């Protein structure tokens, strides 16, 4: 099974236009499934969401596996604390429900779909010249 998603057109705070590979993902929260737009990020080790979403899902943030995230800067004052939990997500384009690990991080973090877990289900091709992403379900 295969589907494509057009990249989302966005504008930076300085007015530059950028295109981002976005995927609609539904998350099973208290009270039902809610939609979020995730950046598909082949450079991210693990999927990422802000800490407050853990509570909306009904998770105890503190009970997750503790992790210190490091981005571009390796300075200790730039480390971000997070907790890893397994969550259920739904990909509406092919009506697929899967479970992936997600790091819920303190602060204003983006919604990212990283390699661990999510990329195990799909062969993903970023077609920059066509401003789209192709997702092909890996059949086992």
N, C-alpha and C positions, 0 to 999 in steps of 0.2 A: 504494500500500500504506500502511496506517495502523494504528497501535496506540496504546494508552494505558498509562500507568504511574501507579499511585497514589503519592502522596507518602509519604515515610518519616517516621514519628513519632519525634522525638528529644527529649531533655531537656538543657537547658543546664546548666553547672556550678552555676548558682544555682537550678535546679529548674524553670525555665520550660519548658513544652512548646512545641516548634516543629515545623513540617512542612517537609520539604525535597524538592525535585524531584530524585529519584535515578533513574539509569539503570544497569542492569547492563551492563558492557562487558567483553569478553574481550580480553586482550592476549597476543600471541604471544611467549612468553618462551622462554628456553633450557629445553628439556624439555617444552614444550607450551603450550597456552592456559590462562591463569589468569583468574579472574573478579575484577573490582574494581567497587565501587559509586562512581559519579561523581555529583557534583552538577551538574545542567544549569544553566549560568550565562550568561544572555544579557548580563550586564555584563562578562564576562571576554573580553578580546580574543583570547586563545589558550588552549588546553587546558593544564592544569597537573598535574604529578605530582612527588613528591619525587625527589631525585637518586638515591637508592639503587635505584629501580626501573630506571633506565637500565642499570645493571650486570646486573640480572636478565634484561633483554631482550637483553643481549649488545652494548650500545652502549658506545662510548668517550665518556663524558660530555664530556671536554675537546674532542673533535672537532666538537661541535655549535656552531651559531652563538651567540656570546656575547651575552647580553642582561642589562640591569639592570632589574629589575622594581620598579615603584613602585605602592604601593597608596593607601590613604587619606592617609597621611602623605607629604609631599614632602621630609622631612628626609633628608639624605644617609645618616645612620646607620640609617635604616629601609629602605634599598634592599636588595634580595635578588638575588644573582647566580644566573643560570640559563643553560641551554644548550638551544637548539631543535633537535630532531631530528624527522624524519618517521617515524611508526610505523604498523604495521598493527593495526587493531582489528576486532573482530567484534561486531555487535549481534545477540544471540541471538533477540530477539523476531521478527525477520524474516529471520534467517540471512543478514545482509549483512556483507561484509568491505569496509572502506574504509581509506584511508590519510589520516592527519591530522597536522598539525604539533603537537608537544607541547613545552612548556617544562618541562624537568626542573630544579627549583630546589633550592638548598641549604636545609636546615632542615626544619622540620616543616610542610610545605605540604599543603593539602587536594588531593583528586582532583577537578578541575573539567573539565567539557566546555565550552570556550569557543566563540565565534562562528567564528573562522578555521578553515576546513576542515570541521568537524562541521556547522555550520549551513548550509553549502553543499548538503548532502544532504537536509535536512529542513525542512519548514515546521513550526514548533514553537509550540504554544499552551499557555500556562500558565493552567489553570483553577483559580484559587485557591479559589473558592466550592465546587468539587467535590474539591479537594485531589488534583488529578491533572494530568498533562502529556499532551498529545496530540502524537504524532509522525506526520507525513505525509511519506512519501518523495517527493521532487521527481523526477518522471519527465522525462527529457530526450528 
